[in-house]
Amino acid sequence: MIGFDLTEELLSHQKMAREFAEKEIIPYAAELDRRPGTVFDWNIVRRFAKTGLLGLNVPKEYGGLGVDMLTAVIVAEEIGTACLGIMSAAAGNWLATTCLKHVGTENQKRRYFPMCCGENAGLAALALTEHDAGSDMAGIKTLATRKGDHYILNGAKTFITNAGIANFYIVFATSDPQKRHGGLSAFIVDGDSPGLTLGTVEDKLGLRSSQVGTLIFKDVKVPAENLLGAENTGFLIAMQTLDMSRPCLGGAAVGVSRAAYEIALSYARERKQYGRPIIENQGISFMLADMATEIEAARLLTWKAAWLIDQGMDSTKASSMCKVFATEMAESICSRAIQILGAHGYTSYWPVEKYYRDAKAMAIYEGTNQIQRMIIASML
Ligand SMILES: Cc1cc2nc3c(=O)[nH]c(=O)nc-3n(C[C@H](O)[C@H](O)[C@H](O)COP(=O)(O)OP(=O)(O)OC[C@H]3O[C@@H](n4cnc5c(N)ncnc54)[C@H](O)[C@@H]3O)c2cc1C
């Protein structure tokens, strides 16, 4: 049955996330955006931790909020309206908790989930990408060598959200690069493991309130009990995790689009040229009509992907579709919002230029939009 009424519980999470975004993120978003992209602000994490939102998808028995995917995308939309950079730090965390939730053992969950839950929660991260292995994950070269009751990791991971600041990382490494997909395994690596260091921290176009950097592994000892799932099943684990996380990106893209659209709408109603509000020109009002329509369409696609996940149904195609559609829409809507504000929109006085810089990243991470189209095409 199809219905769009949100339950009381869902509405209360939406309200909580909206209030958090308005009170605790929006007032700081511009300042964080202007800091050097290499400086991370822990206050945001502390404020996040107080709401419990860092443990959004962690089951209640481990201290999390234990929400379903539909709730998670609705929360992501609200955080996305406030700051995609801060949303990205949270999303890096949720990627790791999603993976742990689905393949972690009871012991792994008991040990690592509490690090993302409660007032003292910190961040987690998921590390796939390497210098020579971006879209082509099978090209991962970080080596995991079994030595008795532990593995030794050597290599480097690049462009990792929350690098250097996470309590733990879910790291994908290979037993033998020649085996490509078949040699990949996933490991939980403690953030303070000897031999694990932070390399370059990226100075980015947008998402400047999140930290993205390189992790270097030099003879990092990982206990065998920190292997996630079975050996050599890392590729499947990564694919399933990304399938389940992409709708949150869709939600965040809807959020930033909504924020840009609302600014553009109210500006167009107030800004007068030729003696009348610019919204009275069809050239502007049709742009706004398209923006409103696209946001609605992206939200429905995102909710559908989330709903499929909540039903335990295959969401791969819908997750990729919502990622492609919502993230490309976000970049385009932010661009159109700048156009509606004219020169004012091109300055940092208004947040739309920040939204535009932030939104650009969404078509790149969690699998580029070209890769999403390959996934969709393969399922047609
Ligand atoms: C802000 C940010 C945060 C990130 N956070 C994380 C993180 O937390 N963890 C993590 O593991 N990674 C993270 N990444 C890395 C991200 O997942 C990769 O950038 C992404 O997978 C693409 O890899 P690449 O940049 O090496 O591009 P490449 O794979 O080199 O691709 C370059 C271009 O070629 C295109 N392309 C490649 N192959 C094909 C093909 N077969 N057909 C058509 N087009 C193709 C791509 O779409 C892209 O446009 C992050 C990236 C950014 C920008």
The ligand as a MOL file (V3000), in Angstrom:
LIG
                    3D

  0  0  0     0  0            999 V3000
M  V30 BEGIN CTAB
M  V30 COUNTS 53 58 0 0 0
M  V30 BEGIN ATOM
M  V30 1 C 34.4480 15.1040 -0.2770 0
M  V30 2 C 34.7910 13.6610 -0.5000 0
M  V30 3 C 34.6660 12.7460 0.5250 0
M  V30 4 C 35.0190 11.4030 0.3370 0
M  V30 5 N 34.9150 10.5250 1.3750 0
M  V30 6 C 35.2900 9.2180 1.1900 0
M  V30 7 C 35.2500 8.2750 2.2910 0
M  V30 8 O 34.8240 8.5900 3.4140 0
M  V30 9 N 35.7060 7.0080 2.0690 0
M  V30 10 C 36.1820 6.6070 0.8580 0
M  V30 11 O 36.5730 5.4470 0.7360 0
M  V30 12 N 36.2380 7.4760 -0.1980 0
M  V30 13 C 35.8050 8.7630 -0.0600 0
M  V30 14 N 35.8640 9.6590 -1.1070 0
M  V30 15 C 36.4100 9.2030 -2.3780 0
M  V30 16 C 35.3320 8.9340 -3.4340 0
M  V30 17 O 34.5440 7.8350 -3.0720 0
M  V30 18 C 36.0430 8.7770 -4.7720 0
M  V30 19 O 36.5130 10.0560 -5.1140 0
M  V30 20 C 35.1520 8.2020 -5.8610 0
M  V30 21 O 34.8720 6.8580 -5.6330 0
M  V30 22 C 35.7670 8.3710 -7.2620 0
M  V30 23 O 37.0890 7.9670 -7.3000 0
M  V30 24 P 38.2000 8.9260 -7.9410 0
M  V30 25 O 38.0470 10.2630 -7.3400 0
M  V30 26 O 39.4960 8.2490 -7.8140 0
M  V30 27 O 37.7900 9.0620 -9.4630 0
M  V30 28 P 38.1380 8.0370 -10.6580 0
M  V30 29 O 37.6570 6.6780 -10.3320 0
M  V30 30 O 39.5490 8.2080 -11.0500 0
M  V30 31 O 37.2190 8.6350 -11.8030 0
M  V30 32 C 37.5320 9.8350 -12.5070 0
M  V30 33 C 36.3620 10.1360 -13.4430 0
M  V30 34 O 36.2160 9.0630 -14.3720 0
M  V30 35 C 34.9020 8.5290 -14.2770 0
M  V30 36 N 34.9570 7.0800 -14.4860 0
M  V30 37 C 35.7730 6.1660 -13.8940 0
M  V30 38 N 35.5100 4.9460 -14.3570 0
M  V30 39 C 34.5250 5.0760 -15.2770 0
M  V30 40 C 33.8110 4.1590 -16.0980 0
M  V30 41 N 34.0560 2.8530 -16.0660 0
M  V30 42 N 32.8430 4.6550 -16.8970 0
M  V30 43 C 32.5700 5.9850 -16.9350 0
M  V30 44 N 33.2060 6.9000 -16.1910 0
M  V30 45 C 34.1810 6.4400 -15.3600 0
M  V30 46 C 34.4160 8.8800 -12.8890 0
M  V30 47 O 33.0010 8.9000 -12.8250 0
M  V30 48 C 35.0350 10.2580 -12.7090 0
M  V30 49 O 34.2300 11.2110 -13.3180 0
M  V30 50 C 35.4960 10.9820 -0.9390 0
M  V30 51 C 35.5920 11.9190 -1.9850 0
M  V30 52 C 35.2490 13.2320 -1.7730 0
M  V30 53 C 35.3600 14.2060 -2.9180 0
M  V30 END ATOM
M  V30 BEGIN BOND
M  V30 1 1 1 2
M  V30 2 1 2 3
M  V30 3 2 2 52
M  V30 4 2 3 4
M  V30 5 1 4 5
M  V30 6 1 4 50
M  V30 7 2 5 6
M  V30 8 1 6 7
M  V30 9 1 6 13
M  V30 10 2 7 8
M  V30 11 1 7 9
M  V30 12 1 9 10
M  V30 13 2 10 11
M  V30 14 1 10 12
M  V30 15 2 12 13
M  V30 16 1 13 14
M  V30 17 1 14 15
M  V30 18 1 14 50
M  V30 19 1 15 16
M  V30 20 1 16 17
M  V30 21 1 16 18
M  V30 22 1 18 19
M  V30 23 1 18 20
M  V30 24 1 20 21
M  V30 25 1 20 22
M  V30 26 1 22 23
M  V30 27 1 23 24
M  V30 28 2 24 25
M  V30 29 1 24 26
M  V30 30 1 24 27
M  V30 31 1 27 28
M  V30 32 2 28 29
M  V30 33 1 28 30
M  V30 34 1 28 31
M  V30 35 1 31 32
M  V30 36 1 32 33
M  V30 37 1 33 34
M  V30 38 1 33 48
M  V30 39 1 34 35
M  V30 40 1 35 36
M  V30 41 1 35 46
M  V30 42 1 36 37
M  V30 43 1 36 45
M  V30 44 2 37 38
M  V30 45 1 38 39
M  V30 46 1 39 40
M  V30 47 2 39 45
M  V30 48 1 40 41
M  V30 49 2 40 42
M  V30 50 1 42 43
M  V30 51 2 43 44
M  V30 52 1 44 45
M  V30 53 1 46 47
M  V30 54 1 46 48
M  V30 55 1 48 49
M  V30 56 2 50 51
M  V30 57 1 51 52
M  V30 58 1 52 53
M  V30 END BOND
M  V30 END CTAB
M  END
